Amino acid sequence: MTVEVDDNGGLVMASSQQELVFIGAILSIALGFFALRLIRKNKKLSWNESIAGHLIALMFICKGIQNAATGYFAQSFERFATEGDMSWQFWGQLTGMMDYAFGSSIIMISLLYPVPLLRNEKQLKIGATIIISLFVVLRTLLDLTGNGWTGLHLFGALYIFAGVFWGSVYIKFRLIEKAERNKSTMNIAIVCGLLLTLQMGHIWMLWPGLFLQSDYFYFVDLGGGPVTSLLFDYIWLAGYTFCIAVGLSMLAIEVYQAINGNSSILLYIILPYFVLGTIGHAVLSSSDLAAFGFLDQDTEIKELWKTFTTQMHFTILRSLIAMYILLKYGFFDVNEETRPTAKLMTIILIVVATSAVLELVQSIIPINQMLTAALLGIIIAFGIGWEERSFDGLVANPANIRDYIDKKWFPTVALPDGFLKKLDYSFLIFIMICFLVSFIVWQTDGLYELMLKRGGGSV
């Protein structure tokens, strides 16, 4: 999440954005726990699907904790300026470390699903060791030695690696020879596109700023103020640039395929992000938006736009996209035993997301609370009815990615006994380590000393 810097060097987050990250925390954690329970019960998954499913669930639990920590970080940093509250260091460190787990999981999933690029047990061990060493262990050691938020953290690298892996598979199966096309090749391309949208969608909406050299793209402080080094921000911005290149390439391919009579749902998913980016450029690059007559202050309008676009994707749409992938692509074995849990998960996510959007609308438009309650009731009633039909449609017609595909694409790997259970426990242990490290950083004023040392992020 982007936290902007005011003229005094303090972190500023609009109240609506603070509320949104807490909603995102609820959605992510709920999705993670429900998904983990359902995936554990599915004994039909292949080895790579099992690992990918567990990682999706676990990384969303971590993302939920990160979202909550981001909100508390912004609140405590505001108190730091007025009351000297130093707890922002705890939340800031926890925010970063939860992203270590999320980013590492994204890269690992891109190597395993939908087509495994790691093709045997040895490659799996080597890949996992490299990812954990570079993106978890090294970062944690740097943080503990007072070298946090440096270029060595390679925060933008996750976009590049996952973009290359998923993008390569997407291109291979989306542009496959006509004689080899079938539903499975299309499903592989679509799920790659959905996963890339989940990861990069909020960045695609910034695409005009890249080409028009706008300040809102090139001069945004991605790390959040004076703590990060310039190299850190540069690598992250390079990752953003790569994301936009990936998105535009996918959009071009989808338009080309649609012209040739081979359209897919991806075109209608990707296109709105770039359309919103085009509209958003007029909002984010303007120096005077008071003429819109909507809000008095230019900053408020820009924050409002970010809340309903990039932040909405970052906090809410990611969970909904993940839920769709898990349901549509057979990660859950929906039967009489698991159906109630799967439906409960779907209803909770839809109701929470809908009510959150309505509350955000109410916060900017003076709607009577009784009217809001009535609208929410109507929306929930329709939403639950729609959820019933959509849920039944998804689980009754899962998207298969293996039928009529050469078996060479899907090697068989025997996972060690208890591997998946160890994977779950390793995340639990890592989360506890994150809280411990964050507490140490807070008590030793690690981030505060780093901020003073870097003099406002000038190195």
C-alpha positions as CSV (number, residue, x, y, z in Angstrom):
1,M,0.0,0.0,0.0
2,T,1.2,3.5,-0.8
3,V,1.5,5.9,2.1
4,E,2.3,9.4,1.0
5,V,4.5,12.0,2.7
6,D,3.4,15.4,3.7
7,D,5.6,18.6,3.7
8,N,6.7,17.9,7.2
9,G,7.9,14.4,6.5
10,G,4.9,12.8,8.3
11,L,3.0,9.9,6.8
12,V,-0.5,10.8,5.6
13,M,-3.3,8.4,4.9
14,A,-6.9,9.4,4.2
15,S,-9.3,8.2,6.9
16,S,-11.2,6.3,4.2
17,Q,-8.0,4.5,3.1
18,Q,-7.4,3.6,6.8
19,E,-10.9,2.1,7.0
20,L,-10.3,0.2,3.7
21,V,-7.1,-1.5,4.9
22,F,-8.9,-2.9,8.0
23,I,-11.8,-4.2,5.7
24,G,-9.1,-5.7,3.6
25,A,-7.6,-7.3,6.6
26,I,-10.9,-9.0,7.5
27,L,-11.5,-10.2,4.0
28,S,-7.9,-11.6,3.5
29,I,-7.8,-13.4,6.9
30,A,-11.3,-14.8,6.4
31,L,-10.4,-16.1,2.9
32,G,-7.2,-17.5,4.1
33,F,-8.6,-19.5,7.0
34,F,-11.6,-20.8,5.1
35,A,-9.5,-21.7,2.1
36,L,-6.9,-23.5,4.2
37,R,-9.6,-25.6,5.8
38,L,-11.2,-26.6,2.5
39,I,-7.9,-27.3,0.7
40,R,-6.8,-29.6,3.5
41,K,-9.9,-31.7,2.9
42,N,-9.3,-32.0,-0.8
43,K,-7.4,-35.2,-1.5
44,K,-7.8,-35.0,-5.3
45,L,-5.3,-32.2,-5.9
46,S,-2.1,-32.9,-7.7
47,W,1.2,-32.1,-5.9
48,N,1.6,-28.6,-7.4
49,E,-2.0,-27.7,-6.9
50,S,-1.8,-28.7,-3.2
51,I,1.3,-26.6,-2.6
52,A,-0.2,-23.6,-4.6
53,G,-3.5,-23.9,-2.8
54,H,-1.9,-23.9,0.7
55,L,0.4,-21.0,-0.3
56,I,-2.6,-18.9,-1.5
57,A,-4.5,-19.5,1.7
58,L,-1.4,-18.8,3.9
59,M,-0.3,-15.7,2.0
60,F,-3.7,-14.1,2.4
61,I,-3.6,-14.7,6.1
62,C,-0.3,-12.9,6.1
63,K,-1.7,-10.2,3.8
64,G,-4.6,-9.7,6.2
65,I,-2.2,-9.2,9.1
66,Q,-0.2,-6.8,6.9
67,N,-3.3,-4.7,6.0
68,A,-4.2,-4.4,9.7
69,A,-0.6,-3.5,10.6
70,T,-0.6,-0.8,7.8
71,G,-3.6,0.8,9.3
72,Y,-2.2,0.9,12.8
73,F,1.1,2.1,11.4
74,A,-0.5,5.1,9.8
75,Q,-2.5,5.9,13.0
76,S,0.5,5.6,15.3
77,F,2.8,7.6,13.0
78,E,0.3,10.5,13.2
79,R,0.5,10.2,17.0
80,F,4.3,10.2,16.8
81,A,4.2,13.7,15.4
82,T,2.0,15.0,18.2
83,E,2.5,12.7,21.1
84,G,5.8,11.0,20.5
85,D,4.3,7.6,20.1
86,M,7.1,5.3,19.0
87,S,4.9,2.2,18.4
88,W,4.8,3.0,14.7
89,Q,8.1,1.1,14.5
90,F,6.5,-2.1,15.5
91,W,3.7,-1.8,13.0
92,G,6.0,-0.6,10.2
93,Q,8.3,-3.5,10.7
94,L,5.4,-6.0,10.9
95,T,4.0,-4.5,7.7
96,G,7.2,-5.1,5.9
97,M,7.8,-8.6,7.2
98,M,4.3,-9.8,6.3
99,D,5.0,-8.7,2.8
100,Y,8.1,-10.9,2.8
101,A,5.8,-13.9,3.2
102,F,3.2,-12.6,0.6
103,G,5.9,-11.8,-2.0
104,S,7.8,-15.1,-1.5
105,S,4.5,-17.0,-1.8
106,I,3.6,-15.2,-5.1
107,I,7.0,-16.1,-6.7
108,M,6.7,-19.7,-5.5
109,I,3.2,-20.1,-6.8
110,S,4.2,-18.7,-10.2
111,L,6.8,-21.5,-10.4
112,L,4.2,-24.2,-9.6
113,Y,0.8,-23.3,-10.9
114,P,-0.9,-23.6,-13.3
115,V,2.0,-25.3,-15.1
116,P,4.9,-26.4,-12.9
117,L,8.2,-24.9,-14.0
118,L,9.9,-26.8,-11.1
119,R,9.6,-30.3,-12.5
120,N,11.1,-32.6,-9.9
121,E,11.8,-32.8,-6.1
122,K,15.3,-31.5,-6.5
123,Q,14.3,-28.5,-8.5
124,L,11.5,-27.8,-5.9
125,K,14.0,-27.9,-3.1
126,I,16.5,-25.6,-4.9
127,G,13.7,-23.1,-5.9
128,A,12.3,-23.0,-2.4
129,T,15.7,-22.5,-0.8
130,I,16.7,-19.7,-3.1
131,I,13.3,-17.9,-2.6
132,I,13.4,-18.3,1.2
133,S,17.0,-17.3,1.4
134,L,16.7,-14.1,-0.8
135,F,13.3,-12.9,0.1
136,V,12.8,-14.0,3.7
137,V,16.1,-14.8,5.5
138,L,18.3,-12.1,4.0
139,R,15.7,-9.4,4.5
140,T,15.1,-10.4,8.1
141,L,18.9,-10.4,8.8
142,L,19.2,-6.9,7.2
143,D,16.4,-5.6,9.3
144,L,17.9,-7.0,12.5
145,T,21.3,-5.4,11.7
146,G,19.9,-2.0,11.2
147,N,19.9,-2.1,7.4
148,G,16.2,-2.2,6.8
149,W,14.5,-1.0,3.6
150,T,17.5,-1.1,1.3
151,G,18.0,-2.1,-2.3
152,L,19.1,-5.6,-1.2
153,H,15.5,-6.2,-0.1
154,L,14.6,-6.4,-3.8
155,F,10.9,-5.5,-3.1
156,G,10.2,-4.8,-6.8
157,A,11.7,-8.2,-7.8
158,L,8.5,-10.1,-7.0
159,Y,6.6,-8.3,-9.8
160,I,9.4,-9.1,-12.3
161,F,9.9,-12.8,-11.4
162,A,6.2,-13.6,-11.2
163,G,5.5,-11.5,-14.3
164,V,8.1,-13.5,-16.3
165,F,6.9,-16.9,-15.0
166,W,3.1,-16.4,-15.3
167,G,3.5,-14.2,-18.4
168,S,5.5,-16.8,-20.2
169,V,2.9,-19.5,-19.5
170,Y,0.1,-17.1,-20.5
171,I,1.8,-16.3,-23.9
172,K,2.6,-19.9,-24.6
173,F,-1.0,-21.1,-24.1
174,R,-2.9,-18.0,-25.3
175,L,-1.0,-17.9,-28.6
176,I,-0.8,-21.7,-29.1
177,E,-1.4,-23.0,-32.6
178,K,-5.0,-23.2,-33.6
179,A,-4.9,-27.0,-34.1
180,E,-3.8,-27.4,-30.4
181,R,-6.3,-25.1,-28.8
182,N,-8.9,-26.5,-26.5
183,K,-10.7,-25.5,-23.3
184,S,-7.8,-26.5,-21.1
185,T,-5.3,-24.3,-23.0
186,M,-7.7,-21.4,-22.7
187,N,-8.2,-22.1,-19.0
188,I,-4.5,-22.1,-18.4
189,A,-4.1,-18.8,-20.1
190,I,-7.1,-17.3,-18.2
191,V,-5.9,-18.4,-14.7
192,C,-2.4,-17.0,-15.5
193,G,-4.1,-13.7,-16.5
194,L,-6.3,-13.7,-13.3
195,L,-3.2,-14.3,-11.1
196,L,-1.4,-11.5,-12.8
197,T,-4.4,-9.2,-12.4
198,L,-4.6,-10.2,-8.7
199,Q,-0.9,-9.2,-8.3
200,M,-0.7,-6.2,-10.6
201,G,-4.1,-4.7,-11.1
202,H,-3.7,-1.7,-8.8
203,I,-0.5,-0.8,-10.7
204,W,-2.1,-1.0,-14.2
205,M,-4.3,1.9,-13.3
206,L,-1.1,4.1,-13.1
207,W,-0.1,3.4,-16.7
208,P,-0.6,6.9,-18.2
209,G,1.8,8.3,-15.6
210,L,4.6,6.1,-16.8
211,F,4.4,7.3,-20.4
212,L,3.5,10.9,-19.7
213,Q,6.2,11.3,-17.0
214,S,3.7,12.3,-14.3
215,D,4.8,13.1,-10.8
216,Y,2.1,10.8,-9.3
217,F,4.0,7.8,-10.8
218,Y,7.7,8.8,-10.7
219,F,7.8,10.7,-7.4
220,V,5.5,8.6,-5.3
221,D,7.4,7.4,-2.2
222,L,6.5,3.7,-2.4
223,G,8.2,2.8,0.9
224,G,6.5,5.4,3.0
225,G,8.7,8.3,3.8
226,P,12.2,8.8,5.1
227,V,12.9,5.2,6.1
228,T,13.6,3.8,2.7
229,S,16.7,4.4,0.6
230,L,16.5,5.8,-3.0
231,L,17.7,2.5,-4.4
232,F,14.9,0.7,-2.6
233,D,12.4,3.1,-4.2
234,Y,14.0,2.8,-7.6
235,I,13.9,-1.0,-7.6
236,W,10.2,-1.0,-6.5
237,L,9.4,1.6,-9.2
238,A,11.2,-0.6,-11.8
239,G,8.9,-3.4,-10.7
240,Y,5.9,-1.2,-11.2
241,T,7.1,-0.3,-14.7
242,F,7.5,-4.0,-15.6
243,C,4.0,-4.6,-14.3
244,I,2.6,-2.0,-16.7
245,A,4.5,-3.6,-19.6
246,V,3.1,-7.0,-18.7
247,G,-0.5,-5.6,-18.5
248,L,-0.3,-3.7,-21.8
249,S,1.2,-6.8,-23.5
250,M,-1.7,-8.9,-22.2
251,L,-4.2,-6.3,-23.3
252,A,-2.7,-6.2,-26.8
253,I,-2.8,-10.0,-27.0
254,E,-6.5,-10.1,-25.9
255,V,-7.5,-7.5,-28.4
256,Y,-5.7,-9.3,-31.2
257,Q,-7.3,-12.6,-30.3
258,A,-10.7,-11.0,-30.0
259,I,-10.3,-9.5,-33.5
260,N,-9.5,-13.0,-34.8
261,G,-12.6,-14.5,-33.2
262,N,-10.9,-16.1,-30.1
263,S,-11.9,-13.7,-27.4
264,S,-11.9,-14.5,-23.7
265,I,-13.2,-13.1,-20.4
266,L,-9.8,-11.7,-19.7
267,L,-10.3,-8.8,-22.1
268,Y,-13.3,-7.7,-20.1
269,I,-11.3,-8.0,-16.8
270,I,-8.1,-6.3,-17.9
271,L,-9.6,-3.5,-20.0
272,P,-11.4,-1.7,-17.2
273,Y,-8.1,-1.2,-15.3
274,F,-6.5,0.6,-18.2
275,V,-9.7,2.6,-18.8
276,L,-9.8,3.7,-15.2
277,G,-6.1,4.6,-15.5
278,T,-6.9,6.9,-18.4
279,I,-9.6,8.6,-16.5
280,G,-7.5,8.7,-13.3
281,H,-4.7,10.5,-15.1
282,A,-6.9,13.6,-15.4
283,V,-7.6,13.4,-11.7
284,L,-4.1,12.6,-10.4
285,S,-2.1,14.9,-12.7
286,S,-4.4,18.0,-12.4
287,S,-3.2,20.8,-10.2
288,D,-6.7,22.2,-9.7
289,L,-9.7,19.8,-9.4
290,A,-11.9,22.2,-7.5
291,A,-13.7,22.9,-10.7
292,F,-15.3,19.4,-10.5
293,G,-17.4,21.0,-7.7
294,F,-17.3,17.7,-5.8
295,L,-14.9,18.5,-3.0
296,D,-13.2,21.7,-2.0
297,Q,-9.6,20.5,-1.8
298,D,-7.6,19.0,-4.6
299,T,-5.9,16.5,-2.3
300,E,-9.2,15.1,-1.1
301,I,-10.3,14.4,-4.6
302,K,-7.1,12.6,-5.4
303,E,-7.3,10.5,-2.2
304,L,-10.9,9.7,-3.0
305,W,-10.0,8.5,-6.5
306,K,-7.2,6.3,-5.1
307,T,-9.6,4.9,-2.5
308,F,-12.1,3.7,-5.1
309,T,-9.6,2.5,-7.6
310,T,-6.1,1.3,-6.6
311,Q,-6.8,0.8,-3.0
312,M,-10.1,-0.9,-3.7
313,H,-8.2,-3.5,-5.8
314,F,-5.4,-3.8,-3.3
315,T,-7.6,-4.5,-0.3
316,I,-10.9,-5.9,-1.6
317,L,-10.7,-7.1,-5.2
318,R,-7.6,-9.3,-4.6
319,S,-9.5,-11.4,-2.1
320,L,-12.5,-11.8,-4.5
321,I,-10.3,-12.7,-7.4
322,A,-8.5,-15.3,-5.3
323,M,-11.9,-16.7,-4.1
324,Y,-13.0,-17.0,-7.7
325,I,-9.8,-18.9,-8.7
326,L,-10.1,-21.3,-5.8
327,L,-13.7,-22.1,-6.6
328,K,-13.5,-22.2,-10.3
329,Y,-10.2,-24.1,-10.7
330,G,-11.1,-27.0,-8.4
331,F,-9.0,-26.2,-5.3
332,F,-12.0,-27.2,-3.2
333,D,-13.7,-30.6,-3.3
334,V,-17.2,-29.3,-2.8
335,N,-19.4,-32.2,-1.4
336,E,-22.1,-32.5,1.2
337,E,-19.5,-32.1,4.0
338,T,-17.6,-29.1,2.6
339,R,-20.4,-27.3,0.8
340,P,-21.7,-25.3,3.9
341,T,-18.2,-24.1,4.6
342,A,-17.5,-23.0,1.0
343,K,-20.8,-21.2,0.8
344,L,-20.3,-19.5,4.1
345,M,-16.9,-18.3,2.9
346,T,-18.4,-16.9,-0.3
347,I,-21.3,-15.2,1.5
348,I,-19.0,-13.6,4.1
349,L,-16.6,-12.2,1.5
350,I,-19.4,-10.8,-0.7
351,V,-21.4,-9.3,2.2
352,V,-18.3,-7.7,3.9
353,A,-17.0,-6.3,0.5
354,T,-20.5,-5.0,-0.4
355,S,-21.1,-3.3,3.0
356,A,-17.6,-1.8,2.9
357,V,-18.2,-0.2,-0.4
358,L,-21.5,1.1,0.7
359,E,-20.0,2.6,3.8
360,L,-17.3,4.3,1.8
361,V,-20.0,5.8,-0.5
362,Q,-21.9,7.0,2.6
363,S,-18.7,8.6,4.0
364,I,-18.5,11.0,0.9
365,I,-22.2,11.3,0.0
366,P,-24.6,12.5,2.8
367,I,-27.0,9.5,2.8
368,N,-29.4,9.0,5.7
369,Q,-28.4,6.1,7.8
370,M,-31.8,4.5,7.7
371,L,-31.7,4.6,3.9
372,T,-28.2,3.1,4.0
373,A,-29.4,0.3,6.2
374,A,-32.3,-0.4,3.8
375,L,-30.0,-0.3,0.8
376,L,-27.6,-2.7,2.5
377,G,-30.4,-5.1,3.3
378,I,-31.6,-5.0,-0.4
379,I,-28.1,-5.5,-1.7
380,I,-27.4,-8.4,0.7
381,A,-30.7,-10.1,-0.3
382,F,-29.8,-9.8,-4.0
383,G,-26.2,-10.6,-3.3
384,I,-27.0,-13.8,-1.4
385,G,-29.4,-14.9,-4.3
386,W,-26.7,-14.1,-6.8
387,E,-24.2,-15.9,-4.7
388,E,-26.3,-19.0,-4.7
389,R,-26.5,-19.1,-8.5
390,S,-22.9,-18.1,-9.0
391,F,-21.6,-20.6,-6.4
392,D,-23.5,-23.5,-7.9
393,G,-22.3,-22.5,-11.4
394,L,-18.7,-22.4,-10.3
395,V,-18.6,-25.6,-8.4
396,A,-20.7,-27.5,-11.0
397,N,-18.6,-26.5,-13.9
398,P,-15.0,-26.3,-12.7
399,A,-12.3,-25.2,-15.2
400,N,-10.1,-28.1,-16.1
401,I,-6.5,-27.3,-17.1
402,R,-5.3,-30.9,-17.8
403,D,-7.7,-32.4,-20.3
404,Y,-6.2,-32.9,-23.8
405,I,-2.9,-31.4,-22.7
406,D,0.4,-33.2,-23.3
407,K,1.3,-34.9,-20.1
408,K,4.9,-33.6,-20.4
409,W,3.6,-30.3,-19.0
410,F,2.5,-31.9,-15.7
411,P,5.2,-34.1,-14.2
412,T,4.5,-36.2,-11.2
413,V,6.4,-35.4,-8.0
414,A,5.9,-37.4,-4.7
415,L,5.8,-35.0,-1.8
416,P,7.3,-36.2,1.5
417,D,4.9,-37.4,4.1
418,G,3.6,-34.5,6.2
419,F,5.0,-31.9,3.8
420,L,1.9,-29.8,3.6
421,K,1.4,-29.8,7.3
422,K,5.0,-28.7,7.8
423,L,4.4,-25.9,5.3
424,D,1.4,-24.6,7.3
425,Y,3.4,-24.8,10.6
426,S,6.3,-23.0,9.0
427,F,4.1,-20.0,8.2
428,L,2.8,-20.0,11.8
429,I,6.3,-20.0,13.1
430,F,7.3,-17.2,10.7
431,I,4.4,-15.1,11.8
432,M,5.5,-15.4,15.5
433,I,9.1,-14.6,14.5
434,C,7.7,-11.5,12.7
435,F,6.0,-10.3,15.8
436,L,9.2,-10.9,17.9
437,V,11.5,-9.1,15.4
438,S,9.0,-6.2,15.2
439,F,9.0,-5.9,19.0
440,I,12.8,-5.9,19.1
441,V,12.9,-3.2,16.4
442,W,10.4,-1.1,18.3
443,Q,12.2,-1.5,21.7
444,T,15.6,-0.6,20.2
445,D,14.2,2.3,18.1
446,G,15.6,0.5,15.0
447,L,13.4,2.3,12.4
448,Y,13.7,5.6,14.2
449,E,17.5,5.5,14.2
450,L,17.3,4.4,10.5
451,M,15.1,7.4,9.7
452,L,17.5,9.8,11.4
453,K,20.5,8.1,9.8
454,R,19.1,8.5,6.3
455,G,18.1,12.1,6.8
456,G,14.7,11.9,5.1
457,G,15.5,9.1,2.7
458,S,18.2,10.8,0.8
459,V,20.6,7.9,0.5
